Amino acid sequence: MCGIALLVSGIRIGFSSLNLDSISSSSKSHLVFSVDDLKAALQRRGPDSLGTMKLLLPPHFNSSNSTNHRVSSFNEESHVLDNVSDMPESFAEFVFLGATLQLRGVSPVCQPLMDSSGNVLVYNGEIFGGIEVGIDKNDTESLMQSLGNCCSCRSQEHRTTCDFNGQAKGSIVDVLSVIKGPWAIIYWQESSKTLWFGRDAFGRRSLLVHWPTTEDPRFLLSSVSPTSSSLQDSGFEVENGTSGIKFWEELSCGIYSMSVDVKKSDGRFHSEIKKHEWTNAMLKELIEWERDSIEPKPAELNFSHSRTSSAELDINSYSSEIDLLNVSFDGESAPDRISAKTGVKELRRVAPLRRWRLVHINADLSKLTWEKKRVLSLINPANTYMDLNIGIALWLAARGEGWMYEESNNETDEDKRVNYTSRARVLLVGSGADEQCAGYGRHKTKYMHDSWLGLHKEMKLDMQRIWKRNLGRDDRCVADSGKEARFPFLDEDIIRMLLDIPLWEIADLDQPSGKGDKKILREAAHMLGLHNAAILPKRAIQFGSRIARESNRKNFGSNRAANQASAGSVVINPVFMATTVINLTSQMQSSSL
């Protein structure tokens, strides 16, 4: 897990081919934040190292000359990144920032990376396949080497390798298309003077973008929005009923490029941003999310359990201790806390040689003052009460501060309650299970109205928008504690496997809740001996932890009033947002004095 960012100024950037409706009107906000603001937000994601690099393209820039730029690392405490550049108008400036949480590799790696050819890379992700990563190597270093071997054809639209000085070379799009795993990337290819950026096909790693406007012509990319930028960044409905323009947006999944040139007509830097198609046929099939078997046939009603038997290898592997993080806003009475206690007993029975720790994380919403303000910044540009509630629960879980029962060696003694903070650096998150296994209540509603085809279309819609509704937000909330979120249900091989299984074996929505929804996962749990877990009803984290109930009472007066107002989709009051961010910024400044 890493935090990455890029700030580009001095270039007139076009993006008409992207059809971005949200920036057809100009933003009226004037946003000012410093490099320190951005670095602080990024370093919480990557606590092991932090680096910055500035690349300048001077007026005599020539796209065919690989030595016409200046590069420097810097640590300017007062470098203000507002929309008034302190660079001469004729210069183009690229500022790369990278913070690293290193989970792989023997030697420490500090981003940004620059190779001998002048290519620059900041990368936030894991490589689980597609590119070979040696057992003692780091993902970012391996990717840098693969990208360095790519051709420098500016179009990058070819579907086969090109012949470069007698050597067959693939494109950058080819390399990124074969990566298995979550990623977000910013890469400068020196030979073609082209900036590449993007995120994986499912959006498992956050990457926010600020598209240039008349008032603010900078082009910005960042894993997370700086806290101080949230005040002008509400994007909420204003008094006249029109919607404000958000400063930050979630970058749509995909690969983008921006080639830099100087126009002879005005001597200024110009560029056009293009979005490229994935070149991996298998990945394109997963994105389309189509399955062959949607409606059941009489001869296909029996299901073989062999597909899920390999899961036993995971639960019965004893090489790692497991912390089970449970957040409750209602002490021991929250539904998720009750389920967690039952669940850990089952796990200890099924896999007694592994150590399972149930970490009780108790919270009181009324006392979460600065924590709530921090999460408001992290979920940005998401802005509903549901986003905030989910974000708080995830953020508290990732922080891992709670208590546990320390088992006594003497059978006559009671277990001792002790404070405990999880030191795990990887968090497994269940996102994608409900979307792919018909776990939402509206899936059953859709099935009852439109049968199997209607259910399939609804699930497909969920999968194709999960990057915008869930994953960027969740990644930012988990990573703020220096932890990496991993989404096992969104592994490319798991998605492929589930699509190959007939839909009626994935779910049986004629059955009651707790039985037919997520049928395939329930049957897998039964196979593993987790019989109680197999019959639990689905509860979203905001309901199972009881944070939604507490939030409804505080913000709407009661659960009934909240339900009548459809509280989950209600946008947070902009005055509330502005006040909380101002207070948080003041607190942070005071604490640094």
Secondary structure, DSSP 8 states (H G I E B T S, - for coil): -EEEEEEEESEEEE-GGG--GGGSS--------BHHHHHHHHHHH-BTEEEEEEEEE-TT--TT-TT--EEE----TT-B-SSS--S-TT-EEEEEEEEE---S-SS---SSEE-TT--EEEEEE---BSS---TT--HHHHHHHHHHTS---SS---SS-EEETTEEE--HHHHHHT-BS-EEEEEEETTTTEEEEEE-TT--S--EEE---SS---EEEESS--GGGSGGG---B-TTS-B---S-EE--SEEEEEEEEE-TTT--EEEEEEEE----HHHHHHHHT--S--S--GGG----GGGGTTHHHHHT--SS-EEEEEEESSGGGSHHHHHHHHHHHHHHHHSTTS-EEEEEEE--GGG-SHHHHHHHHHHTT--BHHHHHHHHHHHHHHHTEEEEEE--SSTTS--EEEEEE---SEEE--TTHHHHHT-SHHHHHHHHHHHHHHHHHHHHHHHHHHIIIIIHHHHHHHHTTT-EEE-GGGSHHHHHHHHHS-HHHH--TTS-TTTSTTHHHHHHHHHTT-TTGGG-----HHHHSSHHHHHHHHHHSSHHHHHHTTGGG-B--HHHHHHHHHHHHHHHHHHT-
